[in-house]
Amino acid sequence: MSGSKTGPLTIGKVARRSGIGIETVRFYERQGLLTKPDRTASGYRQFNEDVIARLQFIQRAKELGFTLNQIKELLSLRVDPDTSCNNVKARAEAKIEDIADKIRTLQRMKKALIRLTQQCGKRGGGSECPILDALDRRRHNSRTEGEHRDDNCHNSGMPKMRKKRN
């Protein structure tokens, strides 16, 4: 086995050394993020040392917000001799835009919650709670999926609903 200095590693050793669970290692293998390891006659997986670095790559990419499919693309770019830094940069820039979109959505949610919490205590008890009223508005659920909201939920403080981009 190439890259192995200490001999084959069991799945338990791989999990411990990479800081992830055994089931996660199996899951990544099923998803094609890890190559299928050799197996002993009794069926035990025998990983080489290289798998530790690959798992660490996967974990770091996840920490940066990449999905498993995006990580699979990055891993394939890593071994493709025709890959340029610009190929990888384009994917990172797309991820930056995804993150910016999420931040904008979170900021809208925060503003809506601030408005609603500022209204608390200005009206009566629980049955007149502006937060519960805003969450209970049935008209929000009656719209078709993906339809945009531009009226800020009739000033209820609820953020605009947006169709998720792929």
C-alpha positions in Angstrom: 0.0 0.0 0.0 1.5 3.3 -1.0 2.0 6.0 1.6 1.7 3.6 4.5 4.6 3.9 7.0 3.0 1.9 9.8 1.1 -0.7 7.9 -2.6 -0.8 7.1 -5.0 1.1 9.4 -8.3 -0.2 10.6 -11.3 2.0 10.4 -11.1 2.7 14.1 -7.6 3.9 13.9 -8.5 6.1 10.9 -11.4 7.6 12.8 -9.3 8.3 15.9 -6.4 9.8 14.0 -8.6 12.0 11.8 -10.9 13.1 14.7 -14.2 11.8 13.1 -16.5 9.0 13.8 -16.3 5.5 12.3 -19.8 5.9 10.7 -18.6 9.2 9.1 -15.6 7.3 7.5 -18.1 4.7 6.1 -20.4 7.5 4.9 -17.6 9.3 3.1 -16.6 6.0 1.5 -20.2 5.4 0.3 -20.4 8.9 -1.1 -17.2 8.4 -3.1 -15.1 10.9 -1.1 -12.8 8.0 -0.1 -11.5 5.3 -2.4 -12.6 1.8 -1.4 -9.9 0.4 0.8 -8.5 -3.1 0.5 -10.1 -5.7 2.8 -8.7 -8.5 4.8 -10.0 -12.1 4.1 -12.4 -11.5 7.0 -13.7 -8.3 5.5 -12.0 -5.7 7.6 -11.1 -2.4 5.8 -7.4 -1.7 5.5 -6.7 1.9 4.9 -3.3 3.5 4.1 -1.9 6.6 5.7 -3.0 8.8 2.8 -6.6 8.6 3.9 -5.9 10.7 7.0 -4.8 13.6 4.9 -7.8 13.2 2.7 -10.2 13.2 5.7 -8.5 16.3 7.0 -9.0 18.0 3.6 -12.7 17.0 3.7 -13.1 18.4 7.3 -11.3 21.7 6.4 -13.5 22.1 3.3 -16.6 21.5 5.3 -15.5 24.1 7.9 -15.3 26.6 5.0 -18.9 25.8 4.0 -18.4 23.5 1.0 -21.0 20.8 0.5 -20.0 17.2 0.1 -20.6 17.4 -3.7 -18.5 20.5 -3.9 -15.8 18.7 -1.8 -15.9 15.8 -4.3 -15.3 18.3 -7.1 -12.4 19.9 -5.2 -10.9 16.5 -4.6 -11.1 15.6 -8.3 -9.5 18.9 -9.2 -6.7 18.1 -6.8 -5.7 15.1 -8.8 -6.5 16.4 -12.3 -3.2 17.5 -14.0 -5.1 20.0 -16.2 -6.6 21.9 -13.2 -5.5 25.5 -12.9 -5.7 27.6 -9.8 -8.4 29.6 -11.6 -10.7 26.5 -11.6 -10.4 26.2 -7.9 -10.6 30.0 -7.4 -13.9 30.1 -9.4 -15.4 27.5 -7.0 -14.2 29.5 -4.0 -15.7 32.7 -5.3 -19.0 30.9 -5.9 -18.9 29.7 -2.3 -18.1 33.3 -1.1 -21.3 34.5 -2.9 -23.3 31.7 -1.3 -22.1 32.8 2.1 -22.9 36.4 1.3 -26.5 35.4 0.4 -26.8 33.5 3.6 -25.5 36.5 5.6 -28.1 38.7 3.9 -30.8 36.3 4.8 -29.6 36.0 8.4 -29.5 39.8 8.6 -33.2 40.0 7.4 -34.1 37.4 10.0 -32.3 39.3 12.7 -34.0 42.6 11.8 -37.4 40.9 11.8 -36.8 39.4 15.2 -35.6 42.7 16.6 -38.7 44.4 15.4 -40.9 41.7 16.8 -39.1 41.6 20.2 -39.4 45.4 20.4 -43.2 45.1 20.1 -43.3 42.6 23.0 -44.9 44.0 26.1 -46.6 46.8 24.2 -49.7 44.7 23.9 -51.6 42.3 26.2 -50.7 38.8 27.2 -49.7 35.6 25.3 -52.8 35.6 23.1 -51.7 39.0 21.8 -48.0 38.3 21.5 -46.6 39.9 18.3 -44.1 37.1 17.8 -46.7 34.4 18.1 -49.1 36.4 15.9 -46.5 36.8 13.2 -45.6 33.1 13.3 -49.3 32.1 13.3 -50.3 34.1 10.2 -51.9 31.5 8.0 -51.6 33.7 4.9 -47.8 33.0 4.8 -48.4 29.3 4.3 -51.1 29.8 1.6 -48.6 31.1 -1.0 -47.1 28.8 -3.5 -43.6 27.5 -2.8 -40.9 29.7 -4.2 -43.1 32.8 -4.5 -41.4 36.0 -3.5 -42.7 38.2 -0.7 -42.1 41.9 -1.1 -44.4 43.3 1.5 -42.4 42.2 4.5 -45.3 40.1 5.6 -47.7 43.0 5.9 -45.4 44.7 8.4 -45.5 41.8 10.8 -41.8 41.9 11.0 -41.3 38.6 9.4 -38.6 38.5 6.7 -39.3 38.2 3.0 -39.6 34.6 1.8 -37.2 33.9 -1.1 -36.9 30.9 -3.4 -33.7 29.1 -2.7 -31.2 29.2 -5.6 -29.5 26.1 -6.7 
